[in-house]
Amino acid sequence: MHLPTVKQLRYLSELAEQRHFGRAAQACFVSQSALSTAINELEQNLGVSLFERGPTLLLTPIGERLVGEAREVLNQLDNFLEHAKQAQGNFQSDLRLGVIPTIAPFLLPKIIKGIQHQYGGNKLYIREDLSPNLVDMLTKGQLDVLLFALPYDTGSLHAQPLFKDELVLCLPKDHRLTEKLAVSIADLKQQDILLLEDGHCLRDQSLKACNLEPNNLSIPYQATSLNTLVQMVVNNIGIALLPEMAVKANITHDTDAEIRRIETKRDMSRTIALVWRKNSPRADEFGELGELISSLKH
């Protein structure tokens, strides 16, 4: 039995992710026949079937186990190269940054030029996606670091808090709560509170901040984005909590929505943070990146 090649391990990992030879080949920038040949050679060398080929491509039980170990090996190889690059100083590599949708359009325009300047001639790749997808991609080594919102269960990943982002109340123009300069938690108990759909961490953060449970709320609809949420509020479907960074970025511009703060001793905020793998050799670099983002956020 010969040692598998790095190329074979990368093809295996991508094919397990895509569950389709054509898409995996495209993602690896090779022909489908080249990828298929490499996988067949790997299976012959190992003496096991890694995939069950049929209408749907499935991993065999041993395939599931070996894919996980292959990804660990690939992550260690990436770390090997990163350690060598870090010996030359921070910001010497391309950056694959994951950002959640409730941060990306409001914070990235303020910080993107500063990040690009810091990374010089290196490439900056940005992936906007829902929280669970980004955590999964970071764990698999497909991303380097996440610009994220806490609280959220990040498992064994390292999270570095950067700054607080207060949650404020968005109301229709003629809503009775607009008569108050500050709204209390009790005022929200009997309201139709609009939430983002499952997968958005802001959904759970909003409920936790207000000490509310979904089954105690009348939730007429769920939105796919904060912009949709604002339009639903304007059309008197309900009220919603918005991150202050979105309000400062004029998300309610050209609408008659009203914004009110919530008066409470509870922490009505989420924490913006950078998240990375604990064993990343770029930890010092990401710490500096966090300081840069905090300084550019205004």
Secondary structure as GFF3:
##gff-version 3
##sequence-region A 1 298
A	DSSP	alpha_helix	6	18	.	.	.	ID=ss1
A	DSSP	alpha_helix	21	28	.	.	.	ID=ss2
A	DSSP	alpha_helix	32	46	.	.	.	ID=ss3
A	DSSP	beta_strand	51	52	.	.	.	ID=ss4
A	DSSP	beta_strand	58	59	.	.	.	ID=ss5
A	DSSP	alpha_helix	61	86	.	.	.	ID=ss6
A	DSSP	beta_strand	95	99	.	.	.	ID=ss7
A	DSSP	alpha_helix	104	118	.	.	.	ID=ss8
A	DSSP	beta_strand	124	128	.	.	.	ID=ss9
A	DSSP	alpha_helix	131	139	.	.	.	ID=ss10
A	DSSP	beta_strand	145	150	.	.	.	ID=ss11
A	DSSP	beta_strand	158	171	.	.	.	ID=ss12
A	DSSP	three_ten_helix	176	179	.	.	.	ID=ss13
A	DSSP	beta_strand	182	184	.	.	.	ID=ss14
A	DSSP	three_ten_helix	186	188	.	.	.	ID=ss15
A	DSSP	beta_strand	193	196	.	.	.	ID=ss16
A	DSSP	alpha_helix	201	209	.	.	.	ID=ss17
A	DSSP	three_ten_helix	214	216	.	.	.	ID=ss18
A	DSSP	beta_strand	222	223	.	.	.	ID=ss19
A	DSSP	alpha_helix	226	234	.	.	.	ID=ss20
A	DSSP	beta_strand	239	243	.	.	.	ID=ss21
A	DSSP	alpha_helix	244	248	.	.	.	ID=ss22
A	DSSP	beta_strand	258	263	.	.	.	ID=ss23
A	DSSP	beta_strand	269	276	.	.	.	ID=ss24
A	DSSP	alpha_helix	283	296	.	.	.	ID=ss25
###
